[in-house]
Amino acid sequence: MNQYIVMSQEVSEAIKNNQAVVALESTIISHGMPYPQNVEMALNVERIIRREGAVPATIAILDGIIKVGLSKDEIEVLAKAKNVYKVGKRDFSYVLSKKLMGATTVSGTSLIASMAGIKVFATGGIGGVHRGATETFDISRDLEELSVLDICVVCAGAKSILDLGLTLEYLETKGVEVIGYQTKELPAFYSRESGFNVNYQLDTPAEIAALLKAKWSLGLTGGVVVANPIPKKFGMDANKINDAIDLALVEAKEKGIKGNEVTPFLLSKIKHITEGSSLDSNIELVYNNALLAALIAVEYSK
């Protein structure tokens, strides 16, 4: 595509032949879970997507080059690497110019996927408006990219550490549809319930693909959030998770943790407080989202 972006042959041929492709972020590999679980998770996600007839495109920066579609060896390198930068829009130029290693966030992955012509992206949960944002102005870049990029992001809702009500208000202001897959309620990452409603419920991948076609064929720019609840047997009690989040937020404030360090700190503390069960839930919801994203991508490619 240009000197800074290299597509794998598999992804390049799939895009050229109008085959289904699903973009995948890489911060979940570098920052989301420990080695070797991160490698096992990443490879399983790719297997799930291929099994449904789509091509996975994991995106990351290796030695100053944006790779769209990582090999098994490259996933292993990223999973073991130390000092990997979390890369969103503001970080690309620095990491590329310094020839560093970077893992793309939801916003960063959306940006590169859009450049590559990939329309469907699977992740765990999107960022949003943080609790206390009326004082801190801490709002994830994910929401801004969703407002301008033609990308369908399949997720388990917004991360439950956020202010979900304000996140929905922000998305509404930006004209981003929030679709509930077989649900009218916004899932809250680890749990299926949040107390907030989505804009519309759609029950099949074909219906979602038809909505994407209608939106983008009209020239209505911007993304679509598909909120896919975690499977019931892996969901966690909403009250237990919220109690863990409250404890973690107090500790984060006491330690002066701010900016892009907040989310990994909170997720780590929640994992500790829930005795590891949150990590198991995290992995299962990612698999569930990869499956749905592949089905949507196949329908959209038709």
Secondary structure by P-SEA (a helix, b strand, c coil): ccccccccaaaaaaaaaccbbbbbbccccccccccaaaaaaaaaaaaaaaaacbbbbbbbbccccccccccaaaaaaaaacccccccccccaaaaaaabbbbbbcaaaaaaaaaaaccccccccccccccccccccccccaaaaaaaccbbbbbccccccccaaaaaaaaaaaabbbbbbccccccccccccccccccccccccaaaaaaaaaaaaaaccbbbbbbbbcccccccccaaaaaaaaaaaaaaaaaacccccaaaaaaaaaaaaaacaaaaaaaaaaaaaaaaaaaaaaaaaac
